[in-house]
């Protein structure tokens, strides 16, 4: 009988020990989970703050690097810029548009007093693939100037004047529609007038240019239509 009671007591103590052990284990797991959640939350907050700071920094830099319309207007009036060299820059078109507006406001005497490289070089800009809208505006402006207007001869090429240059335009990959219109015009000229036309589409050198994707289209317009 005594042995039975002893066994019962031992069994009871074992059960109590197991229960306490499980309770402690569950408490530790709960604390670990809580600590993990708090750590994750802290890390997420930190990452969010860092992301926000990075975005703010990027936004600040972007705003700082952006050129406002007023900045372009002020720059366009600067006669110390080498506008001739800038004319072939694909990324300077917005500024060149402002400069064109400024140059149109000058008197003929003021414009011609400017050194050649301190005004827009329309021969070079004719090859600028991003300047199509500006080229269109210039073509219309040259029509207003009339055939009697005396254009300045460019310094680096004899018998070439500072106006839209159709030889260079032939190499402009984005000028296909303007070139097709020009073909129509040149086809209306008599042989004598065409022979005397110095500023015309280049049917020789540009056709052999491997980058000229418009060559076949232009030849078709010339010879078939």
C-alpha positions in Angstrom: 0.0 0.0 0.0 2.8 2.3 0.9 4.5 1.6 -2.4 1.4 2.5 -4.3 1.0 5.8 -2.5 4.7 6.6 -3.2 4.2 5.8 -6.9 1.2 8.1 -7.1 3.1 11.0 -5.4 6.1 10.5 -7.7 3.8 10.5 -10.8 2.0 13.6 -9.5 5.3 15.4 -9.0 6.5 14.4 -12.5 3.3 15.8 -14.0 3.6 19.1 -12.1 7.3 19.4 -13.2 6.3 18.8 -16.8 3.5 21.4 -16.6 5.8 24.0 -15.1 8.4 23.2 -17.8 5.9 23.7 -20.6 4.6 26.9 -19.0 8.2 28.3 -18.8 8.9 27.2 -22.4 5.7 28.9 -23.7 6.6 32.1 -21.8 10.0 32.1 -23.4 8.6 31.6 -26.8 6.1 34.4 -26.3 8.9 36.7 -25.2 11.1 35.7 -28.1 8.2 36.3 -30.5 7.5 39.7 -29.0 11.1 40.6 -29.2 11.3 39.5 -32.8 8.2 41.5 -33.7 9.6 44.5 -32.0 12.9 44.1 -33.8 11.2 43.6 -37.1 9.0 46.7 -36.5 12.0 48.7 -35.6 13.9 47.6 -38.7 10.9 48.3 -40.9 10.6 51.8 -39.4 14.3 52.4 -39.9 14.1 51.1 -43.5 11.0 53.3 -44.1 12.8 56.4 -42.7 15.9 55.6 -44.8 13.8 55.2 -47.9 12.0 58.5 -47.2 15.3 60.2 -46.7 16.7 58.7 -49.9 13.6 59.8 -51.8 13.8 63.3 -50.3 17.5 63.5 -51.2 16.8 62.4 -54.8 13.9 64.8 -55.0 16.1 67.6 -53.8 18.8 66.7 -56.3 16.3 66.5 -59.1 14.8 69.9 -58.2 18.3 71.3 -58.0 19.3 70.0 -61.4 16.1 70.9 -63.2 16.4 73.9 -65.5 13.3 76.1 -65.3 11.8 78.0 -68.2 13.0 81.2 -66.7 16.6 79.8 -66.5 16.4 79.0 -70.2 15.2 82.5 -71.0 18.0 84.1 -69.1 20.6 81.8 -70.7 19.3 82.4 -74.2 20.2 86.1 -73.9 23.8 85.4 -73.1 26.0 86.3 -76.1 29.1 84.7 -74.5 27.9 81.2 -75.1 29.3 79.4 -78.2 25.9 78.9 -79.8 27.4 77.7 -83.0 29.0 74.7 -81.2 25.9 74.1 -79.1 23.7 73.9 -82.2 24.5 70.2 -82.8 23.8 69.2 -79.2 20.8 66.9 -79.1 20.1 67.9 -75.4 20.2 71.6 -75.9 17.1 72.0 -78.1 14.9 73.7 -75.5 17.6 76.3 -74.9 18.2 76.7 -78.7 14.5 77.4 -79.1 14.7 80.2 -76.6 17.8 81.6 -78.3 16.0 81.6 -81.7 13.3 83.7 -80.1 15.9 86.1 -78.8 17.8 86.3 -82.1 14.6 87.1 -84.0 14.1 90.1 -81.7 17.5 91.6 -82.6 17.8 94.2 -85.3 19.6 93.1 -88.5 22.6 95.2 -87.5 22.7 93.8 -83.9 22.4 90.2 -85.3 25.2 90.6 -87.8 27.5 92.2 -85.2 27.5 89.0 -83.3 30.5 86.8 -83.9 29.5 83.8 -86.0 30.0 81.2 -83.2 27.9 83.4 -80.9 24.7 82.8 -82.8 22.8 79.7 -83.8 24.5 77.7 -86.6 21.6 76.6 -88.8 23.9 74.5 -91.0 24.8 72.4 -88.0 21.3 72.4 -86.4 20.0 70.9 -89.7 21.6 67.6 -88.6 20.2 67.8 -85.1 17.7 64.9 -84.9 16.0 66.4 -81.8 15.5 69.8 -83.4 12.8 69.0 -86.0 10.2 71.4 -84.5 12.8 74.2 -84.3 13.9 73.5 -87.9 10.3 73.7 -89.0 10.0 77.1 -87.3 13.2 78.3 -89.0 12.0 77.2 -92.4 8.9 79.3 -92.0 10.9 82.2 -90.7 13.3 82.0 -93.8 10.2 82.2 -96.0 9.2 85.4 -94.3 12.8 86.8 -94.8 12.3 86.4 -98.5 14.7 85.4 -101.3 16.5 88.8 -101.2 17.7 88.5 -97.6 21.5 88.4 -97.3 22.5 85.5 -95.1 25.9 85.4 -93.4 28.4 83.1 -95.0 29.6 80.5 -92.5 33.3 80.6 -91.5 34.2 77.0 -92.0 32.7 76.3 -95.4 32.9 78.6 -98.4 29.7 79.4 -100.4 27.5 78.1 -97.6 25.2 80.4 -95.7 23.8 80.3 -92.2 20.4 79.0 -93.0 18.7 75.6 -93.1 21.0 73.4 -95.1 19.3 70.7 -97.1 22.5 68.8 -97.7 22.8 68.3 -93.9 19.1 67.7 -93.6 19.4 64.7 -95.9 21.4 63.0 -93.1 18.9 63.9 -90.4 17.0 60.7 -89.6 14.0 62.5 -88.2 13.6 64.9 -91.1 11.9 62.5 -93.6 8.6 64.5 -93.9 10.4 67.8 -94.4 12.7 66.2 -97.0 9.7 64.7 -98.9 8.2 68.2 -99.1 11.6 69.6 -100.3 11.7 67.0 -103.0 8.3 68.1 -104.3 9.6 71.7 -104.4 12.9 70.8 -106.2 11.1 68.7 -108.8 9.1 71.8 -109.8 12.2 73.8 -110.7 13.5 74.1 -114.2 16.8 72.4 -115.1 18.5 75.8 -115.1 17.1 76.9 -111.7 17.9 73.5 -110.2 21.5 73.7 -111.5 21.9 77.1 -109.9 20.4 75.9 -106.6 23.3 75.5 -104.2 21.3 74.6 -101.1 19.6 71.4 -102.1 19.1 67.8 -101.1 22.4 65.8 -101.3 21.7 62.8 -103.6 25.3 61.7 -103.7 27.2 61.6 -100.4 24.3 61.1 -98.1 22.9 58.2 -100.0 26.0 56.2 -99.3 25.8 56.9 -95.6 25.2 53.6 -93.9 23.2 55.3 -91.1 20.8 57.0 -93.5 17.6 54.9 -93.1 15.6 57.3 -95.3 17.7 56.8 -98.5 15.4 54.4 -100.2 12.2 56.4 -99.3 13.7 59.6 -100.7 14.9 57.9 -103.9 11.4 56.5 -104.4 9.9 59.9 -104.0 12.4 61.4 -106.4 12.2 58.8 -109.2 8.8 57.2 -109.0 6.2 59.6 -107.6 
